[in-house]
Amino acid sequence: MTTTTKISLLLLVLAPLLMAAAGKDCPGVPWLGAVAACRKASGTKLIYNLCISTMRDYEVNMSPSHREAVTAYVINALEAATNSYEETGVAASNQIDNTSLSHQARDAFQACVGDDYLPAEHSLDHIDDALRSGCDFAGLTDACMSGMMSLERCRDRLMSLQYSDSVYSMILVDRQRVSLAYSLSKLLGI
Ligand SMILES: *[C@@H]1O[C@H](CO)[C@@H](O)[C@H](O)[C@H]1NC(C)=O
């Protein structure tokens, strides 16, 4: 392995740690343990489990004695939601040229990508950047809500075609992920 490769791998491993540490100490934002934050934010076992696994993915220290500004958890959840939206967007765009599908289905995928997923990804990404670089929480709730509405529009386009496949189940995962980001953002006290 070359040194460059080693450094690249090291950066890959470290990236989630650096991201997790990016949560700023903003005025009025509570400090909580990750498990406590997940418990407070989750109305259902499903979302709680998703919260815990998301924080683990970002290498958050889950010990009850370790507290972080809630912003850090929101950033992780937003990042995970944005990645999930991106994957769904790619999967949907792969279907636009799928000649096994009807014209209506391909048009629906096209609209899902251009009208629903791209704008949603953009606003989630934008707000994620804003949280990483400072304490600007304006637009956080709106970004989550519009992300939610976007995926519902796409889901409805596919549902009206009686079209159900892996993209459809990806949309359901996006819904859980954006719900988690929204619920955690409620803990910011904004
Ligand atoms: C194209 O659509 C058909 C019908 O839904 C599906 O079975 C197939 O997997 C799709 N092809 C690709 C490459 O996703």
The ligand as a Tripos MOL2 file, in Angstrom:
@<TRIPOS>MOLECULE
LIG
   14    14     1     0     0
SMALL
NO_CHARGES

@<TRIPOS>ATOM
      1 C1        -36.5880   -1.9040  -15.6170 C.3       1 LIG1
      2 O1        -37.9280   -2.0770  -15.2380 O.3       1 LIG1
      3 C2        -38.3180   -3.4240  -15.0420 C.3       1 LIG1
      4 C3        -39.8200   -3.4410  -14.7820 C.3       1 LIG1
      5 O2        -40.1520   -2.7970  -13.5920 O.3       1 LIG1
      6 C4        -37.5140   -4.0120  -13.8970 C.3       1 LIG1
      7 O3        -37.8670   -5.3510  -13.6830 O.3       1 LIG1
      8 C5        -36.0270   -3.8830  -14.2040 C.3       1 LIG1
      9 O4        -35.2890   -4.3010  -13.0840 O.3       1 LIG1
     10 C6        -35.6770   -2.4470  -14.5380 C.3       1 LIG1
     11 N1        -34.2920   -2.3790  -15.0000 N.am      1 LIG1
     12 C7        -33.3380   -1.7980  -14.2900 C.2       1 LIG1
     13 C8        -32.0020   -1.7400  -14.9550 C.3       1 LIG1
     14 O5        -33.5090   -1.3340  -13.1920 O.2       1 LIG1
@<TRIPOS>BOND
     1     1     2 1
     2     1    10 1
     3     2     3 1
     4     3     4 1
     5     3     6 1
     6     4     5 1
     7     6     7 1
     8     6     8 1
     9     8     9 1
    10     8    10 1
    11    10    11 1
    12    11    12 1
    13    12    13 1
    14    12    14 2
@<TRIPOS>SUBSTRUCTURE
     1 LIG1         1 GROUP 0 **** ****
